[in-house]
Structure formats: C-alpha cells, structure tokens
Amino acid sequence: MENLNAIFSPQSVAVIGASTTPGKVGHDIFANILKGGFTGTLYPVNPHARSVLSVRAYPSIKEIPDDLDLAILILPPKLALQTVVESAEKGIKGVVIVSAGFREVGGEGLEIENKIVSICREAEIRLVGPNCLGVINPLPSVRLNASFSTRMPKAGNISFISQSGALCTAVLDFAADRDFGFSKFISIGNKADVDELDLLNYLHEDLDTEVIMIYLEELRRGPEFIEQVKQITSGDRPTPIVVIKSGRTSAGALAAASHTGSLAGSEAVYDAVFQQAGIIRANTIHELFNFAGAFAYKNESAIGKLRRKLPDGNNVAIVTNAGGPGIVATDMTISSGLNLAKFQEETIEALASHLPATANLHNPVDIIGDAAQDRYENALAAVIRDEGVDGALVILTPQSMTNALGTAEVIVRIAKRSHKPILCCFMGIFDVSLGVKYLQEQGIPVFRFPEDAATTFGVLYKYSKWLNRQHLAHFSFSHDKERAAQIISRYLSMGKTRMGELEGTELLKCYGFDVLPTRLAIDENQAADIASEIGFPVVMKIVSEQILHKTDANGVKLNLNSKDEAKAAYHEIVNKAAAYDSNAVIGGVIVQKMAPPGEEIILGVNRHPIFGPLLMFGLGGIFVEVFQDVVFRLAPIQRNEARRMIRSIRSFKLLEGFRGKPKADLNMLEQTIVKLSDLAINHPEIMEMDINPLLVHSTGNGVTVADCRVILKTPDKGDV
C-alpha cells in the first residue's frame, strides 16, 4: 500500500523523457503536471535540454540531488529498461511507464517488459503500465495530473480504473459535463505489475474513495479475485464497485461437446465473477456514471456520521407532475425488480389534504402539471414518511409555472431528514438547469429521463440485498475422492476421454449423487432380463460415443413395462441410431430404472483456462437450448452461493410450487450443486460435464440423476 501511495500521492515526481516540443507526449504530460498545480516537487529529465517550461532539467535521474517517490517514463522500451535500473538504484518507490511497444507488440517488447517487472519486484517498486494514459489525483492536497489529459477533473469521492487509455479522455470529458468528481483516476495499460485487484484493495482502504468505477477488458486472476473483492463489497466498510466490460456478446464460447460448454461463453464467466464478488455491472458508460453517482449519495445521520443511502426494500413511491413520464417510470420500476409501494391510509389522507381534487393520490402520485414547489414538498414528505415506502422517485417536467430551483431546494430539505434514498428526474436541459445544478451540488442523484432513475434505483436495491444477504451454515460432506480418482484414471488409461453414462453414474455416486440403477445390455434378451431384475418401469438409451444427444437419434425409450417391450425397444433404438449416424459405433443399450416424476434441471461443469471450473444451473431437459434459462458460478461454491444460483433463474417459480404443483426439494438441490462444485475442484481431469436432466422431486423426496455426460482430459501442470 505504501508504494501505491507513492504513485497516487507522491511528494516528488520525475518526468523522464520530458520534452521541450509542444505536442509531444513528454512535453504535454510534464505541462499537465505543472499546470495542474501539483503540490509536490517536479523534476524534468532530458539530457538535451537545460529546462522544460522554465523548469531546470536534469540529464538523468541519477543527477537529481533529492529523493524521489515517483518516476513517469515516456521512453522507448530499451531506454525505459535502463531507466528502471537507475530508478531502483535511486530508491524510487513507484514507476509509471506511459509509452507503448512492450507486451502488446510481442517479441523483444515482451522480453523487455518482463525484465522491467523482475527488476521492480526485486527492488519493491510498484509499476503502472506500460502503454497507459497515466494517473490523476485531483484532491487539493496532491493535484497530480500525470496523464495525457489536459483536463484536471473535479475532486470527488469516486475512483476510476481503466484498461483503455483512449477511453479515459472521453470519460473525463463526460464527467466534466455532469459535474462529476474523482478521488483517483488511473489507466493501467498492460498490467505488467499493478492490476485491478491491487488497485481495488488500495482504493478500498483509501478514505477519499467511496465508490470505484472500472472499465474492464480482461481479468488475469481467478478465484482469489472473487474472494478478495467480496470482502471489499461487503466487509466492515463496504465499497461499491461498478464495472463496464467490453465484449458483452456471447461470442467466444468454444465448440464444446456438452450443453454447458456450448453455453459457457466468456461473458458467462465474467457474469459469474461479478455476481459472486458483489460487483454491479453497467451496460453503458451512461449507466456507469448513473450508478456510481447514486452509490456516492450519502446523508448525515442523527449521530453526525455520513450513511450511504440504500433502500431497505424494493417498494418505491413516484411523485410526478406529468402522467406520461410517471407511466414510463412505473414500467421501468417493475422491470428493474421493484414494486410500486401501496400507501397506508394516513398517507393518502395527507396527500388529499394538500393536493387538488384532480390529483392522483395513489402511486404514482400525479400532482398535476401546474404544481409549484409547495405541492412537491407536501407530496414527497407524505410518501417518504410511509413505513411501506423504501424510497422515492421525483419527476419534474418544466411547465410555465414550474420553479425547478425551488423544487430542488425542497427535495434536498426532505432528503436530509430521511434515511431513504430519493432519486430525481428533471426532464429537459435549459429550463431545469438551475434545479439540476443545485441537486448535483447537494449530492442528490438527478437524471434526465425517468427510466434512468428507475434503473438506478433497482441497482441500489440489488446492492442493498447483497449487503443484507443471509449466511446459512455450510454443508458438510464426506466424499469418496479416492474411488472417483480411480474411475477417472482407469478410463483415461484406456485412451478414452468421453465417459459414458454408465461410468458417469459410478463417478457421481462417489460424491453422494442419487443415481438410478443402471446396467448395460448388448442384446435384446439381456436387455429384457436386466429390465426384469431392476424392476419395471424402465428406461432404455443408446450407448455410442458418436451420438452425443440421444434424443436427436430417437435413442431413448421411456416407461417400458414388460420384457417384450424391452426387447422391442432394444431393436428400435439400435436401428434408429444406425440410421441417424451410419458411422456410429453402437456399444449396446443402457437399461435404467424409471425415475419418479420431477422438474427437469440441468447441472454442468466447463473448465475455464484462467478461472477454473465454471458451474451451470438451469432449466433442463430438451428446453435447455431453447430457453437458455441458466446461470453460472465459479467453483468452489458453498450453500449460500448455490442458494442464490437456484433463485436467480427466470423459471424459479416452477420450483416453488407453481399453480398447485408441489414445492421442489430445494435443500437437496442446494446440496447437489455444492457436491458438483466439490467434484469439479477435486478432479481437474473433468473438462466438461452435463447432468441433464436432474429430476427434482417434491420437498423431502430429493433429486435424481436421470442422465449424465463427462468429458475428460489429462491434467496439465497448474490446472485448477
């Protein structure tokens, strides 16, 4: 942390590669630091100049007579390497390399970057970059603008981390338009040393940072990222993190032999990371600012401490002077996971006493277009006092009699008295500008459109749920890991990587999965005998490594109730499989006890090269690819995360006893997901797995594996 302080709050900075020529990066960065009013001491380093912008220049960093905290390098790779060696000898604590030509070009550039990292780590120097915009700290005690940006942003309590230097300048321009302030602003470039996790930990401890925004392209750290960030977003001093990630589409899913593999694109991985770590994801730069600004919204409590304004529930009141925007806000409120609050009788009486007869006293409260600030004040005060209201959206459209500034003032007065969040939508630009400016100055979130306000309120509620989530005791299991390892090893020793259902069920039994009696038949008579021994009714399924989806080949027969039916089914399954794929090698037919009825669920595993095993849960059977109602989490997980997985699919209502159906055995389903996590973590040979369908029975009757598929590979060193 101390060496990161040398980067963000240095007392002395050397700019190596400072130039006397305007327009060159070395000139402009030095000029930006100088013009920004840096409170420390600044040294230009240029062997060919006596001074830069009237500041005495030094031929090398070694010639500077004083101690240095931070070196900003604008040099080509070979000279940068030499300067880093000199910086280590000088005792510098932090280095920022702005110039490009390193890892991103490969070859010699990559070699030089690796050498620089090695030197910095040995000397305990923290390195930002290379190939980055630089760092900015606009706080009055520092005022450091060591970046390409000519604009020093306003000081505030939000920090921004970006992998893209080019995006940073656009973000700074956007922030200026919205009167948005920053605590720290950093472009991390190649992430040769300092990465997002280092900065998140640092900014979490930074008392000047209340919210962190990130523009992310990729993460290079796996499970430890989730565990550390979870402590940041929900620990003793929770810091909200809002991220926008490039590449939102699902392209990037690899060709895979399982449903899980085909659905587990790169975005599924990042969605899982964000969900498990408590990170809020924005879809646009606009949302990034909306969400971060709302999280920075605080008010002074009764004991004089600032408290972040988060709703205790999802019941929202809307106060508007126009019906149309109120309807839009209502629609967006519901689609954002919120409810329109139902007012208590005394609230309605209070509204009736203050509002004209034409006003709507129920939610959304329409105080009519000619409303002055007193009408807003009375209506907002009444609804925010209602115990059934968790927060309010205030919408103002400019009419000839509207006083935007006066309305903003009454909103601020009420907001200071209440712990509940109040978000505003002042529609328009010029006519409402004074009111908007006043709300921004007072830290009240204000938006141009009602849908932005409603979406942002939904995000505040989502984070509130994260902070207040229940923590159930973990499950404790005793698995037969040795037996499972033997099954996998024996299969791989035969040169096979696609484990059939017969072997797959044996593997799952080692981890306590409830599997059905299953045996292989290689002719019709054996099939009939096995069916009789297992007990009718039975299911029969084709066995062939070449036929991945049995139903596509008409290779499954259900509810067989006699030997004759079993014999006939055997012939039909084999013949149809041969017709489906003439090159398929038929290994026989599986005969399996027919499972009792239940909701069809899919569980799966897909191993990510960086993050390790990715677990999938969702609606199963033939619907998995049709509806793709699935969610992902990175293993290992325990009961609480399994519980959240189950409740986050759209079709969760089917498991709750929808329309007279019995409630599913959710406790056993949670246990099964955790067992799958344990299996995936303990056996890195498992690359892909589908359990589809997993039949979930009524409460107390457990779950049953009805079919499974496992794809193996020989583990490499370093596999998770």
C-alpha positions in Angstrom: 0.0 0.0 0.0 2.8 2.4 0.8 4.4 2.1 -2.6 1.0 2.7 -4.3 0.8 5.9 -2.2 4.0 6.9 -3.9 2.1 6.6 -7.2 -1.1 8.4 -6.2 0.2 10.8 -3.5 3.8 11.5 -4.3 5.8 14.3 -2.8 8.3 14.3 -5.6 7.9 13.3 -9.3 10.5 13.0 -12.1 9.3 13.0 -15.7 11.9 11.1 -17.7 11.5 11.9 -21.4 10.2 15.4 -20.7 10.3 17.3 -24.0 10.6 21.0 -24.9 8.4 20.5 -28.0 4.6 21.1 -27.6 2.5 18.3 -28.9 5.0 15.6 -27.9 3.8 13.3 -25.1 6.8 14.1 -22.9 6.0 17.8 -23.2 2.3 17.5 -22.6 2.5 15.2 -19.6 5.0 17.5 -17.9 2.9 20.5 -18.8 -0.2 18.9 -17.4 1.5 18.2 -14.1 2.8 21.7 -13.9 -0.4 23.4 -14.9 -2.5 21.1 -12.7 -0.9 22.7 -9.6 1.0 19.7 -8.3 1.7 20.3 -4.6 5.0 18.4 -4.6 8.3 18.9 -6.4 8.6 18.3 -10.1 11.7 17.4 -12.0 12.0 17.2 -15.8 14.7 14.8 -17.1 16.1 15.4 -20.6 19.8 15.1 -21.5 19.4 17.5 -24.4 17.6 20.4 -22.6 18.6 22.9 -19.9 15.0 23.4 -19.0 11.5 22.4 -19.8 8.8 25.0 -19.5 11.2 27.2 -17.5 11.9 24.3 -15.0 15.6 23.2 -14.8 16.1 19.9 -16.5 18.4 17.1 -15.4 20.4 14.9 -17.8 19.4 11.7 -16.0 17.5 10.6 -12.9 20.8 9.9 -11.2 21.7 13.6 -11.4 18.6 14.7 -9.3 20.0 15.6 -5.9 16.8 14.9 -3.9 14.9 11.7 -3.0 12.1 10.7 -5.5 8.8 9.0 -4.9 7.5 8.6 -8.5 9.1 8.3 -12.0 6.9 8.9 -15.1 8.6 7.3 -18.1 8.0 8.4 -21.7 10.7 6.4 -23.3 11.1 3.6 -25.9 11.5 0.1 -24.4 15.3 -0.2 -24.3 15.7 3.2 -22.7 12.9 2.5 -20.3 14.6 -0.6 -19.1 17.9 1.3 -18.5 15.9 4.0 -16.6 14.1 1.4 -14.4 17.5 0.1 -13.4 18.6 3.6 -12.4 15.3 4.2 -10.6 15.9 1.1 -8.5 19.4 2.4 -7.6 17.9 5.8 -6.8 15.4 4.2 -4.3 12.2 5.3 -6.2 9.1 3.7 -4.9 6.8 3.9 -7.9 7.1 3.9 -11.7 4.5 4.7 -14.4 5.5 3.8 -18.0 3.3 5.7 -20.4 5.0 4.7 -23.6 4.0 1.7 -25.8 6.0 -1.0 -27.6 6.1 -3.7 -24.9 3.9 -6.8 -24.3 1.3 -5.7 -26.8 3.7 -6.0 -29.7 5.3 -9.2 -28.5 8.9 -10.3 -29.2 11.6 -8.1 -27.8 9.0 -5.7 -26.4 7.6 -8.6 -24.2 11.1 -9.6 -23.1 11.9 -6.1 -22.0 8.6 -5.7 -20.1 9.3 -9.0 -18.3 12.8 -7.8 -17.4 11.4 -4.5 -16.1 8.9 -6.3 -13.9 11.6 -8.5 -12.5 13.7 -5.5 -11.6 10.8 -3.7 -10.0 9.7 -6.7 -7.9 13.3 -7.2 -6.6 13.5 -3.5 -5.7 9.9 -3.4 -4.3 8.9 -0.8 -6.8 5.3 -0.8 -7.9 4.8 -0.4 -11.7 1.8 1.0 -13.6 1.7 0.3 -17.3 3.4 0.2 -19.8 1.1 1.5 -22.5 -1.2 3.6 -20.4 -2.6 7.1 -20.1 -1.1 7.7 -16.6 -2.5 8.6 -13.2 -4.5 11.5 -11.8 -5.2 12.6 -8.3 -7.3 15.9 -8.3 -7.6 16.2 -4.5 -6.4 19.6 -3.2 -3.6 18.0 -1.1 -2.0 16.5 -4.2 -3.3 17.8 -7.5 -1.4 15.4 -9.7 -2.3 15.1 -13.4 0.4 12.8 -14.7 -1.5 11.9 -17.9 -2.3 12.8 -21.5 -5.4 14.6 -20.4 -5.3 18.4 -20.5 -8.3 18.4 -18.2 -7.8 18.2 -14.4 -11.1 16.7 -13.2 -13.0 18.0 -10.3 -12.1 16.4 -6.9 -14.7 14.0 -5.6 -15.2 10.6 -3.9 -15.3 8.3 -6.8 -12.2 6.5 -8.3 -11.9 5.2 -11.8 -9.7 2.3 -13.2 -9.5 1.7 -16.9 -7.7 -0.7 -19.1 -8.2 1.6 -22.1 -6.2 4.9 -22.1 -8.2 6.2 -25.0 -11.5 5.8 -23.1 -10.1 7.7 -20.2 -10.1 11.0 -22.1 -13.7 10.5 -23.2 -14.7 9.6 -19.6 -13.1 12.8 -18.3 -14.9 14.9 -20.8 -18.2 13.2 -19.9 -17.5 13.7 -16.2 -16.9 17.4 -16.7 -20.3 17.7 -18.5 -22.0 16.1 -15.5 -20.0 17.9 -12.8 -18.6 14.6 -11.7 -15.7 14.5 -9.3 -12.9 11.9 -8.8 -10.6 10.9 -6.0 -8.2 8.8 -8.1 -8.1 8.2 -11.8 -5.8 5.6 -13.4 -5.1 3.9 -16.7 -3.4 0.5 -16.1 -2.4 -0.4 -19.7 -0.6 -3.7 -19.9 -1.0 -4.5 -16.2 2.6 -5.7 -16.1 2.6 -5.3 -12.3 -0.3 -3.3 -10.8 -3.6 -4.7 -11.8 -7.3 -4.2 -11.0 -7.1 -6.3 -7.8 -4.2 -4.4 -6.4 -6.0 -1.1 -7.1 -9.3 -2.4 -5.7 -7.6 -3.3 -2.4 -5.8 0.0 -2.3 -8.9 2.1 -3.1 -10.9 0.2 -0.6 -8.5 1.4 2.1 -8.5 4.9 0.7 -10.7 7.1 2.9 -11.2 9.5 0.0 -12.8 6.9 -2.2 -16.4 5.9 -1.6 -17.2 4.2 -5.0 -15.0 2.5 -7.6 -15.7 2.5 -11.3 -13.9 0.1 -13.7 -13.6 -0.2 -17.5 -12.6 -3.8 -17.9 -11.4 -5.8 -20.9 -10.0 -8.9 -19.2 -9.0 -10.4 -15.8 -5.9 -12.5 -15.4 -6.5 -13.6 -11.8 -9.0 -16.3 -11.0 -10.7 -17.4 -7.7 -8.6 -15.1 -5.5 -10.2 -12.1 -7.3 -13.7 -13.2 -6.2 -12.7 -13.8 -2.6 -10.8 -10.6 -2.1 -13.4 -8.4 -3.9 -16.2 -10.0 -2.0 -14.6 -8.6 1.2 -14.4 -5.2 -0.4 -18.0 -5.0 -1.5 -19.5 -6.5 1.7 -16.9 -6.2 4.5 -16.8 -3.9 7.5 -16.5 -0.8 5.2 -18.2 -1.9 2.0 -17.2 -0.1 -1.1 -19.5 -0.4 -4.2 -17.8 -1.4 -7.4 -19.4 -0.6 -10.7 -17.9 -2.2 -13.9 -18.4 -1.9 -17.6 -16.8 -4.7 -19.6 -16.1 -4.7 -23.3 -17.4 -7.5 -25.4 -20.8 -8.1 -23.9 -21.9 -10.5 -26.6 -21.6 -14.3 -26.1 -19.2 -14.8 -29.0 -16.2 -16.6 -27.5 -18.0 -19.7 -26.4 -15.8 -22.6 -27.7 -17.0 -25.5 -29.7 -18.0 -28.0 -27.0 -19.4 -31.5 -26.6 -21.8 -30.6 -23.8 -24.7 -28.2 -23.3 -22.7 -26.5 -20.6 -19.7 -26.0 -22.8 -21.8 -24.5 -25.7 -23.5 -22.0 -23.3 -20.4 -21.1 -21.3 -19.1 -18.2 -23.3 -16.6 -15.7 -21.9 -19.4 -13.4 -20.8 -20.9 -16.2 -18.7 -17.6 -16.4 -16.8 -17.5 -12.6 -16.2 -21.1 -12.5 -15.1 -20.4 -15.3 -12.6 -17.3 -13.3 -11.3 -19.4 -10.1 -10.9 -22.3 -11.9 -9.2 -20.1 -13.8 -6.7 -18.0 -10.8 -5.9 -20.9 -8.3 -5.5 -19.9 -6.2 -8.4 -22.5 -4.1 -10.2 -22.4 -4.4 -14.0 -23.3 -1.4 -16.2 -24.2 -1.8 -19.9 -23.1 1.6 -21.0 -20.8 4.5 -19.9 -24.0 6.4 -19.2 -25.1 3.7 -16.8 -21.6 3.6 -15.2 -21.9 7.2 -14.2 -25.6 6.9 -13.2 -24.9 4.0 -10.8 -21.6 5.4 -9.4 -23.2 8.8 -8.7 -26.1 7.1 -6.9 -23.8 5.0 -4.7 -21.9 8.1 -3.7 -25.1 9.6 -2.4 -25.0 10.0 1.4 -26.6 11.9 4.1 -25.7 12.8 7.7 -27.2 10.5 10.3 -28.6 11.5 13.7 -25.1 11.0 15.3 -23.4 13.1 12.7 -21.9 10.3 10.5 -22.4 10.0 6.8 -24.5 7.0 5.7 -24.8 5.6 2.2 -28.4 5.9 1.1 -29.6 2.4 0.2 -33.2 1.2 0.2 -34.2 -1.4 2.9 -36.7 -2.9 0.4 -37.9 -2.6 -3.1 -41.2 -0.6 -2.6 -40.9 2.7 -4.4 -43.1 5.8 -4.5 -43.2 8.0 -7.6 -44.2 11.7 -7.4 -44.6 13.4 -10.7 -46.3 16.5 -12.3 -46.9 14.6 -15.6 -48.8 11.4 -16.2 -46.7 10.1 -19.2 -43.3 10.1 -17.5 -44.9 8.6 -14.4 -46.1 5.7 -16.5 -42.7 5.2 -18.0 -41.1 5.3 -14.6 -43.7 2.8 -13.4 -42.9 0.4 -16.2 -39.2 0.6 -15.6 -39.6 0.3 -11.9 -41.3 -3.0 -12.3 -38.8 -4.3 -14.9 -35.9 -3.3 -12.5 -37.1 -5.7 -9.8 -39.0 -3.0 -7.8 -42.6 -2.7 -6.7 -44.9 0.3 -6.6 -45.5 0.9 -2.9 -49.1 0.7 -1.6 -49.7 3.7 0.6 -51.1 3.5 4.1 -54.5 5.2 4.6 -53.0 8.1 6.6 -50.6 8.7 3.7 -53.5 9.0 1.3 -55.3 11.3 3.7 -52.2 13.5 4.0 -52.0 13.7 0.2 -55.7 14.5 -0.1 -55.3 17.4 2.3 -52.6 19.1 0.3 -53.3 18.2 -3.3 -56.0 19.4 -5.7 -59.1 17.2 -6.3 -57.7 16.3 -9.8 -54.5 14.8 -8.4 -54.0 11.1 -8.2 -53.5 10.2 -4.6 -52.3 6.6 -5.3 -48.9 5.5 -6.6 -47.7 7.0 -8.9 -48.8 10.3 -7.3 -49.6 12.8 -10.0 -49.6 16.3 -8.5 -50.7 17.9 -11.9 -48.7 20.0 -14.3 -49.3 23.4 -12.5 -47.6 22.1 -9.4 -45.3 24.6 -7.6 -42.6 23.6 -5.1 -45.0 23.5 -2.2 -47.1 20.8 -3.8 -43.9 18.7 -4.4 -42.8 19.3 -0.8 -46.1 18.2 0.7 -46.5 15.1 -1.5 -42.9 14.0 -1.1 -42.9 14.5 2.6 -46.1 12.4 2.9 -44.9 9.4 0.9 -41.4 9.3 2.3 -42.8 9.0 5.8 -44.9 6.0 4.8 -43.5 2.8 6.5 -44.3 0.9 3.4 -42.1 3.1 1.2 -38.4 2.3 0.8 -37.5 5.3 -1.4 -38.9 7.7 -3.9 -38.5 8.9 -7.5 -39.4 12.5 -8.1 -40.2 13.5 -11.7 -40.4 17.1 -12.8 -41.3 18.3 -16.3 -40.9 22.0 -16.9 -44.2 24.0 -17.2 -44.6 27.7 -17.4 -45.3 27.9 -13.7 -42.6 25.3 -12.6 -39.8 26.5 -10.3 -37.1 24.0 -10.9 -34.7 25.5 -8.4 -37.3 25.9 -5.7 -38.4 22.3 -6.2 -34.8 21.1 -5.9 -34.4 23.0 -2.6 -37.5 21.4 -1.0 -36.3 17.9 -2.2 -32.9 18.5 -0.6 -34.5 19.6 2.7 -36.7 16.4 2.8 -33.8 14.2 1.7 -31.6 15.4 4.6 -34.3 14.4 7.1 -34.8 10.9 5.7 -32.5 7.8 5.6 -34.4 6.7 2.5 -33.0 7.3 -1.0 -34.7 10.0 -3.1 -33.8 10.0 -6.8 -34.8 12.8 -9.2 -35.6 13.1 -12.8 -35.7 16.7 -14.0 -36.6 16.4 -17.7 -35.2 18.8 -20.1 -32.0 20.8 -20.2 -32.2 24.6 -20.1 -35.5 25.2 -18.2 -34.4 22.9 -15.4 -30.7 23.6 -15.3 -30.7 25.6 -12.1 -32.5 22.9 -10.3 -30.3 20.2 -11.7 -27.2 22.1 -10.7 -28.4 22.6 -7.1 -29.3 18.9 -6.8 -25.8 17.9 -8.1 -24.1 20.3 -5.7 -26.0 18.7 -2.8 -25.2 15.1 -4.0 -28.8 14.2 -4.9 -28.8 11.8 -7.9 -30.6 13.5 -10.7 -31.4 12.2 -14.2 -32.8 13.5 -17.5 -35.1 10.5 -18.1 -37.3 8.5 -15.7 -36.1 5.2 -17.0 -32.6 6.1 -15.9 -33.8 6.9 -12.4 -35.8 3.7 -12.1 -33.0 1.5 -13.4 -30.6 3.1 -10.9 -32.9 2.6 -8.0 -33.1 -1.0 -9.0 -29.3 -1.3 -8.8 -29.3 0.4 -5.3 -31.8 -2.2 -4.2 -29.7 -5.0 -5.7 -26.6 -3.9 -3.8 -28.7 -3.5 -0.6 -29.8 -7.1 -1.0 -26.1 -8.1 -1.4 -25.1 -6.3 1.8 -28.0 -7.8 3.8 -27.9 -11.3 2.4 -28.4 -14.2 4.8 -25.5 -16.5 5.5 -26.6 -20.1 6.1 -24.3 -22.7 7.7 -22.2 -24.6 5.2 -22.9 -28.2 4.2 -20.5 -30.9 5.4 -19.9 -33.9 3.1 -17.7 -36.9 3.1 -16.8 -37.8 -0.5 -15.0 -41.0 -1.7 -12.4 -39.0 -3.6 -10.1 -42.0 -4.0 -12.7 -44.1 -5.7 -13.6 -41.3 -8.0 -9.9 -40.7 -8.9 -9.6 -44.4 -9.7 -12.6 -44.4 -12.0 -11.2 -41.4 -13.9 -7.7 -42.8 -14.0 -8.9 -46.2 -15.3 -10.9 -44.5 -18.0 -8.0 -42.3 -19.2 -5.6 -45.3 -19.1 -7.8 -46.8 -21.9 -7.2 -43.7 -24.0 -10.8 -42.6 -23.6 -11.9 -39.1 -22.8 -15.7 -39.2 -23.2 -17.2 -41.0 -20.2 -20.5 -42.7 -20.9 -23.5 -42.6 -18.6 -22.6 -46.0 -17.0 -19.2 -44.8 -15.8 -20.5 -41.3 -15.2 -23.1 -42.5 -12.7 -20.4 -44.5 -10.9 -18.4 -41.3 -10.6 -21.3 -39.3 -9.3 -22.1 -42.0 -6.7 -18.7 -41.3 -5.1 -19.9 -37.8 -4.4 -23.3 -38.8 -3.0 -25.5 -38.1 -6.0 -28.7 -40.1 -6.1 -28.4 -42.2 -9.3 -30.7 -44.8 -10.7 -29.9 -48.5 -11.1 -28.2 -48.6 -14.5 -26.8 -51.6 -16.4 -25.5 -52.2 -20.0 -27.2 -54.7 -22.3 -25.6 -55.8 -25.6 -28.6 -57.8 -27.0 -32.3 -57.9 -26.7 -32.5 -60.9 -24.3 -30.0 -59.3 -21.9 -32.0 -56.1 -22.0 -35.2 -57.9 -21.1 -33.5 -59.8 -18.3 -31.9 -56.7 -16.8 -35.2 -54.8 -17.0 -36.9 -57.6 -15.1 -34.2 -57.7 -12.4 -34.2 -53.9 -12.0 -38.0 -53.8 -11.9 -40.4 -52.1 -14.2 -40.9 -49.5 -15.5 -37.5 -48.9 -17.1 -35.8 -46.5 -19.5 -33.6 -47.6 -22.3 -30.9 -45.4 -24.0 -28.4 -45.9 -26.8 -24.7 -46.2 -26.0 -22.4 -44.6 -28.6 -19.6 -42.1 -28.2 -20.5 -40.7 -31.6 -24.1 -39.9 -30.6 -23.9 -37.1 -28.1 -27.6 -36.1 -27.9 -29.5 -39.4 -27.6 -33.0 -37.8 -28.2 -31.9 -36.4 -31.5 -31.2 -40.0 -32.7 -34.5 -41.3 -31.2 -32.2 -43.3 -28.9 -34.3 -43.1 -25.7 -37.4 -45.1 -24.8 -39.4 -44.4 -21.6 -41.9 -46.2 -19.5 -41.2 -49.8 -20.6 -43.3 -52.2 -18.6 -42.5 -55.7 -19.8 -39.8 -58.0 -21.2 -41.5 -57.9 -24.6 -41.5 -54.1 -24.6 -37.8 -54.1 -23.6 -36.9 -56.4 -26.5 -38.8 -54.3 -29.0 -37.3 -51.1 -27.6 -33.8 -52.6 -28.0 -34.3 -53.3 -31.7 -35.9 -49.9 -32.4 -33.2 -47.9 -30.5 -30.3 -49.7 -32.3 -31.9 -49.4 -35.7 -32.7 -45.7 -35.4 -29.3 -44.9 -34.0 -27.7 -46.6 -37.0 -30.0 -44.7 -39.4 -29.1 -41.4 -37.6 -25.3 -42.0 -38.0 -24.1 -44.9 -40.1 -20.6 -44.4 -38.8 -21.6 -44.6 -35.1 -20.2 -47.4 -33.1 -23.0 -48.9 -31.1 -21.9 -50.2 -27.7 -25.3 -51.5 -26.7 -28.2 -50.1 -24.8 -28.4 -48.9 -21.2 -31.3 -50.2 -19.1 -32.2 -47.9 -16.3 -34.8 -47.8 -13.6 -37.5 -45.2 -14.4 -37.2 -42.3 -12.1 -40.2 -40.8 -10.3 -41.5 -37.6 -11.8 -39.8 -34.3 -11.1 -38.9 -30.9 -12.5 -36.2 -31.2 -15.1 -33.0 -29.3 -14.2 -29.6 -29.2 -15.8 -26.3 -29.0 -13.9 -23.0 -28.7 -15.7 -19.3 -28.0 -15.5 -17.0 -26.3 -18.0 -13.3 -25.7 -17.1 -12.1 -22.2 -17.9 -8.3 -21.9 -18.6 -7.9 -19.0 -16.1 -10.8 -19.2 -13.7 -11.1 -23.0 -13.3 -14.4 -24.9 -13.2 -17.5 -23.0 -14.2 -20.7 -24.4 -12.8 -24.0 -24.1 -14.6 -27.6 -24.5 -13.3 -30.8 -24.0 -15.1 -34.0 -25.3 -16.7 -33.1 -28.7 -18.2 -34.3 -31.5 -20.4 -35.0 -30.6 -24.0 -35.6 -26.9 -23.0 -32.0 -26.0 -22.1 -31.0 -24.8 -25.6 -34.4 -23.4 -26.4 -34.8 -21.1 -23.4 -31.2 -21.0 -22.2 -32.5 -20.2 -18.7 -29.2 -20.9 -17.0 -26.9 -19.2 -14.6 -23.2 -19.7 -13.9 -20.9 -19.6 -10.9 -17.2 -20.3 -10.5 -16.2 -23.2 -8.2 -15.7 -23.6 -5.4 -19.0 -22.5 -4.0 -20.9 -23.3 -0.8 -24.5 -23.4 0.2 -25.2 -19.7 0.1 -24.0 -19.2 -3.5 -25.8 -22.4 -4.5 -29.0 -21.0 -3.0 -28.6 -17.7 -4.9 -28.0 -19.6 -8.2 -31.2 -21.5 -7.8 -33.2 -18.4 -7.1 -31.7 -16.3 -10.0 -33.1 -18.3 -13.0 -36.3 -16.9 -14.6 -38.1 -20.2 -14.1 -37.5 -20.4 -10.4 -41.3 -20.1 -9.8 -41.6 -23.7 -11.2 -39.7 -24.9 -8.2 -41.7 -23.0 -5.7 -45.0 -24.9 -6.2 -46.4 -23.0 -9.2 -50.1 -23.4 -9.9 -50.7 -26.3 -7.4 -47.6 -28.2 -8.1 -45.7 -29.4 -5.0 -42.7 -27.4 -3.9 -39.4 -28.8 -5.1 -36.8 -30.2 -2.7 -34.7 -27.0 -2.7 -32.5 -28.1 0.2 -31.4 -31.2 -1.6 -30.9 -29.3 -4.8 -28.6 -26.9 -3.0 -26.6 -29.9 -1.6 -26.3 -31.4 -5.1 -24.9 -28.2 -6.5 -22.3 -28.0 -3.8 -21.4 -31.7 -4.4 -20.9 -30.9 -8.0 -18.6 -28.0 -7.0 -16.5 -30.3 -4.9 -16.3 -32.9 -7.7 -15.1 -30.3 -10.2 -12.5 -28.8 -7.8 -11.1 -32.2 -6.7 -10.7 -33.7 -10.2 -9.1 -31.3 -12.7 -9.4 -34.0 -15.4 -13.1 -33.1 -15.8 -13.3 -30.6 -18.6 -17.0 -30.7 -19.3 -20.0 -32.3 -17.7 -23.7 -32.3 -18.1 -26.2 -33.8 -15.7 -29.3 -33.4 -17.8 -31.9 -33.9 -16.7 -31.6 -33.9 -12.9 -35.1 -34.6 -11.7 -36.0 -32.5 -8.7 -38.8 -34.1 -6.6 -41.1 -32.6 -4.1 -39.8 -31.4 -0.7 -38.3 -34.3 1.3 -38.0 -36.6 -1.7 -34.6 -35.5 -3.0 -33.2 -35.3 -6.5 -32.3 -38.0 -9.0 -29.7 -38.0 -11.8 -31.5 -39.2 -14.9 -28.7 -38.8 -17.4 -25.1 -37.5 -17.4 -22.1 -37.0 -19.7 -18.5 -36.4 -18.8 -15.6 -35.1 -21.0 -12.1 -35.7 -19.6 -8.6 -34.7 -20.4 -5.2 -35.5 -18.9 -4.5 -32.7 -16.4 -1.7 -30.3 -17.2 0.6 -28.8 -14.5 -1.1 -25.8 -12.9 -4.6 -26.9 -13.7 -7.1 -25.8 -11.0 
